Amino acid sequence: MKNKTFFLTIALVLIMTFSCKKDSTPEAKTIKSYSLTNIKNAYVQNTKCGIDLGHGKLYSVIEGQSFQDSIDIAYGYMTSSSRYERVFLSTSYAGCRCGGSSYFSYGDVNIPATGYSSYSVRNETKLYVATSSVNFDSIAKAGTKSALDRYFPTDSYSTDEVFLASQDILITNPYIFFETVKGKRGIIRVKPFVRNVNTDYQYGENPVGIDVLVEK
């Protein structure tokens, strides 16, 4: 009886030890990070304004026509309450000419225009605006799905346009969550930029830089 109890105790210890080791296995790192700089206004001819979020690549309007299924969002200007504001748009929206309020459609300044409006592929990337501060660096350090899940919106509606500025001043919480048409989720952190105070600033290059976390 004592031997049976002894062996049962040993077996229980081994099971508990194995279970603890299994539970303590670190979560796989499935989030990669990168930065992009010099993303410029789509209105200016040949500027790099189209972004492949999954691979961290920039394309001009003309280049983008050869990589239509890769570009997720574009950067430029839209009108808002009689003002022009920096904005990211999904290319499903950027390619529609938007009633003449978007420069994404004709950023190459060709006549007739051959910009995003002529694309046959217009990816419907889902964008979610952060409503509060996000610990971007902690997500980057962890590099795991659960770290992203902690902040990724679950109760908000996606949009196809995100304004980055008010009166060309960076928004308070400069974080944009996204899900690409290929199912890759991630978050964009917009870096501070120099405000353009020219009266016609919407026609300038007005570059921005971003840090990106995205699922591998």
C-alpha atoms as one frame of an Amber mdcrd trajectory, in Angstrom:
protein
   0.000   0.000   0.000   2.847   2.333   0.892   4.578   1.553  -2.413   1.377
   2.268  -4.344   0.931   5.574  -2.549   4.587   6.456  -3.191   4.335   5.795
  -6.925   1.057   7.716  -7.177   2.694  10.683  -5.428   5.675  10.592  -7.809
   3.354  10.403 -10.818   1.338  13.367  -9.546   4.512  15.424  -9.039   5.697
  14.612 -12.540   2.336  15.583 -14.041   2.295  18.878 -12.153   5.894  19.599
 -13.143   5.176  18.909 -16.802   2.035  21.043 -16.713   3.891  23.962 -15.148
   6.633  23.771 -17.746   4.065  23.652 -20.525   2.174  26.645 -19.131   5.374
  28.644 -18.710   6.331  28.322 -22.371   6.732  31.889 -23.637   4.261  33.106
 -26.229   5.676  33.160 -29.731   6.612  36.586 -31.051   4.342  37.213 -34.002
   4.553  41.009 -34.271   7.225  42.745 -36.339   8.106  46.434 -36.285   9.476
  48.961 -38.751   9.561  52.692 -39.395   8.890  54.738 -42.516   9.979  58.320
 -43.096   9.411  60.891 -45.808   5.874  59.807 -46.651   4.670  62.725 -48.756
   1.439  64.335 -49.871  -0.227  62.434 -52.708  -1.031  65.680 -54.480   2.627
  66.345 -55.330   3.806  64.574 -58.449   5.828  61.366 -57.955   5.958  61.555
 -54.156   5.901  58.338 -52.127   2.391  58.295 -50.682   1.040  54.720 -50.955
   1.869  52.342 -48.097   2.089  48.559 -48.061   1.534  48.059 -44.336   2.330
  44.351 -44.327   5.813  44.787 -45.785   6.650  48.379 -44.899   7.029  49.642
 -48.461   6.258  53.030 -49.991   5.055  53.661 -53.534   4.318  56.714 -55.620
   0.969  56.922 -57.396   2.542  55.751 -60.647   4.590  52.955 -59.004   1.518
  51.836 -57.131  -0.253  50.938 -60.350   2.122  47.952 -60.600   1.481  46.933
 -56.988  -2.225  47.547 -56.694  -2.959  44.542 -54.505  -0.217  45.499 -52.025
  -1.049  49.113 -51.162  -3.219  49.403 -48.065  -3.448  53.126 -47.367  -2.395
  56.430 -48.895  -1.366  59.752 -47.351  -2.445  63.197 -48.425  -5.085  65.838
 -47.758  -8.844  65.972 -47.481 -11.197  68.846 -46.767 -12.723  69.102 -43.321
 -14.975  72.014 -42.333 -13.451  74.229 -45.026  -9.930  73.226 -43.954  -7.415
  70.860 -45.488  -6.065  68.224 -43.136  -3.436  65.482 -43.258  -5.133  62.118
 -43.547  -4.629  58.412 -44.194  -7.189  56.784 -46.463  -7.759  53.184 -47.423
  -7.305  52.950 -51.172 -10.908  51.804 -51.598 -11.793  55.387 -50.678  -8.722
  57.150 -52.041  -9.496  55.862 -55.511 -12.992  57.245 -55.775 -12.158  60.937
 -56.381 -14.469  61.584 -53.433 -16.443  64.314 -55.103 -13.330  66.286 -55.883
 -12.286  66.554 -52.234  -9.409  64.093 -52.388  -6.043  64.636 -54.037  -5.196
  60.924 -53.955  -7.004  60.369 -57.216  -4.863  62.685 -59.269  -1.615  63.094
 -57.381   0.439  62.449 -60.500  -0.931  65.704 -62.004  -1.328  64.107 -65.416
  -4.062  65.231 -67.798  -6.127  63.171 -67.993  -5.425  61.995 -64.439  -4.118
  58.437 -64.089  -3.786  58.235 -60.308  -5.516  55.938 -57.863  -8.801  56.518
 -59.676  -7.592  54.257 -62.475  -6.648  51.374 -60.177  -8.568  48.164 -60.653
  -7.668  46.938 -57.155  -8.738  49.150 -54.252  -7.963  47.420 -50.991 -10.521
  47.977 -48.263  -8.178  48.267 -45.308 -10.016  48.696 -42.005  -8.812  51.626
 -39.898  -9.626  52.263 -36.240  -8.868  55.542 -34.488  -7.353  55.299 -30.999
  -9.563  57.054 -28.470  -6.924  57.069 -25.723  -3.176  56.754 -25.274  -1.562
  53.460 -26.296   1.606  51.947 -24.846   3.083  51.388 -28.279   6.559  50.564
 -26.975   5.299  47.843 -24.635   3.563  46.113 -27.565   6.750  46.392 -29.617
   8.861  44.970 -26.779   6.546  42.013 -26.186   6.016  41.370 -29.889   3.099
  39.046 -29.210  -0.505  38.707 -30.300  -1.778  39.059 -26.737   0.097  42.348
 -26.310  -1.648  43.711 -29.412  -4.996  42.242 -28.337  -4.807  44.240 -25.115
  -5.259  47.465 -27.059  -6.831  46.456 -30.362 -10.407  47.833 -30.615 -13.183
  45.266 -30.378 -16.213  47.511 -29.921 -15.669  50.284 -32.453 -16.479  50.655
 -36.117 -13.756  50.740 -38.732 -13.403  53.722 -41.015 -11.739  54.339 -44.359
 -10.300  57.721 -43.393  -8.269  58.915 -40.421  -7.354  62.549 -39.899  -3.877
  63.029 -38.437  -4.164  66.724 -37.655  -6.360  69.603 -36.688  -5.236  72.927
 -38.172  -2.124  70.939 -39.182  -1.299  70.101 -35.558  -0.835  66.406 -34.725
  -3.832  64.825 -32.994  -3.658  64.081 -29.248  -3.547  60.287 -29.604  -1.610
  59.684 -32.826  -2.306  55.940 -33.018  -4.206  54.156 -35.772  -5.120  50.480
 -35.606  -5.610  48.615 -38.849  -6.503  45.310 -40.443  -5.379  44.795 -44.014
  -7.418  43.042 -46.676  -5.002  40.125 -46.185  -5.961  39.899 -42.524  -2.823
  41.398 -40.979  -3.576  43.500 -37.896  -1.369  46.199 -36.504  -0.952  49.724
 -35.236   0.551  52.911 -36.646   2.168  55.599 -34.505   2.419  58.922 -36.323
   5.565  60.845 -35.436   5.443  64.569 -34.615   5.846  66.809 -37.669   6.566
  70.464 -38.327   3.368  72.416 -38.777   3.006  74.073 -42.176   1.647  77.584
 -41.712   1.508  78.559 -45.395  -1.971  79.467 -46.616  -1.697  76.894 -49.402
   0.031  74.215 -47.319  -2.148  71.449 -48.701  -0.196  71.683 -51.950   3.189
  71.038 -50.324   4.992  67.753 -49.750   4.389  67.940 -45.983   6.223  64.697
 -45.108   5.303  62.515 -42.143   6.988  59.570 -40.484   5.424  56.542 -38.828
   6.328  53.580 -36.655   4.399  50.409 -37.421   3.700  47.151 -35.607   2.092
  44.424 -37.724   1.393  40.736 -37.487   3.895  38.580 -39.363
